[in-house]
Amino acid sequence: MLNLFKNASLGVAIGYPDLLSVAGTSLNQTGRALECLSIVIGIYLLLSLLAATVAARLERRQYRNAP
């Protein structure tokens, strides 16, 4: 479920290019590659963990209500 959630075309089309654009602009202006990449990785990790949490809750609710 997590892979389906993370690979959804709508999420990639909306968020990923914007995130990389902001990181690229910041990198060009500051020259701090490690910090910019760390922020991008942190945001991606946070979104992945949030997606995993939502998926786990939905699965738990589905199994609890199953006949």
C-alpha positions as CSV (number, residue, x, y, z in Angstrom):
1,M,0.0,0.0,0.0
2,L,2.8,2.4,0.8
3,N,4.4,1.9,-2.6
4,L,1.1,2.7,-4.3
5,F,0.7,5.8,-2.1
6,K,4.3,7.1,-2.8
7,N,4.2,6.4,-6.5
8,A,0.9,8.0,-7.2
9,S,1.2,10.2,-10.2
10,L,-0.8,13.0,-8.8
11,G,1.5,13.4,-5.8
12,V,4.5,13.3,-8.0
13,A,3.1,15.7,-10.5
14,I,2.2,18.3,-7.8
15,G,4.9,18.1,-5.1
16,Y,8.1,16.6,-6.4
17,P,8.9,19.2,-9.1
18,D,8.1,22.1,-6.7
19,L,10.3,20.6,-4.0
20,L,13.2,20.1,-6.3
21,S,12.8,23.6,-7.8
22,V,12.9,25.2,-4.4
23,A,15.9,23.1,-3.4
24,G,17.7,23.9,-6.7
25,T,17.1,27.7,-6.3
26,S,18.4,27.6,-2.7
27,L,21.4,25.6,-3.8
28,N,22.2,28.1,-6.6
29,Q,21.9,31.0,-4.2
30,T,23.7,29.6,-1.2
31,G,26.0,27.0,-2.6
32,R,25.3,24.7,0.4
33,A,24.5,21.4,-1.3
34,L,24.6,19.2,1.9
35,E,22.0,21.4,3.7
36,C,19.7,21.6,0.7
37,L,19.8,17.9,0.1
38,S,19.3,17.2,3.8
39,I,16.1,19.3,3.8
40,V,14.8,17.5,0.7
41,I,15.5,14.1,2.2
42,G,13.9,15.1,5.4
43,I,10.7,16.3,3.7
44,Y,10.5,13.2,1.6
45,L,11.1,11.0,4.7
46,L,8.4,13.0,6.6
47,L,5.9,12.6,3.8
48,S,6.7,8.8,3.5
49,L,6.2,8.3,7.2
50,L,3.0,10.2,7.1
51,A,1.7,8.1,4.2
52,A,2.7,4.9,6.0
53,T,0.9,6.0,9.1
54,V,-2.3,6.8,7.2
55,A,-2.1,3.5,5.3
56,A,-1.6,1.6,8.6
57,R,-4.6,3.2,10.2
58,L,-6.8,2.6,7.1
59,E,-5.7,-1.1,7.1
60,R,-6.3,-1.4,10.8
61,R,-9.8,0.1,10.4
62,Q,-10.5,-2.2,7.5
63,Y,-9.5,-5.4,9.4
64,R,-11.5,-4.3,12.4
65,N,-14.7,-3.9,10.4
66,A,-14.2,-7.0,8.3
67,P,-16.8,-9.8,8.8
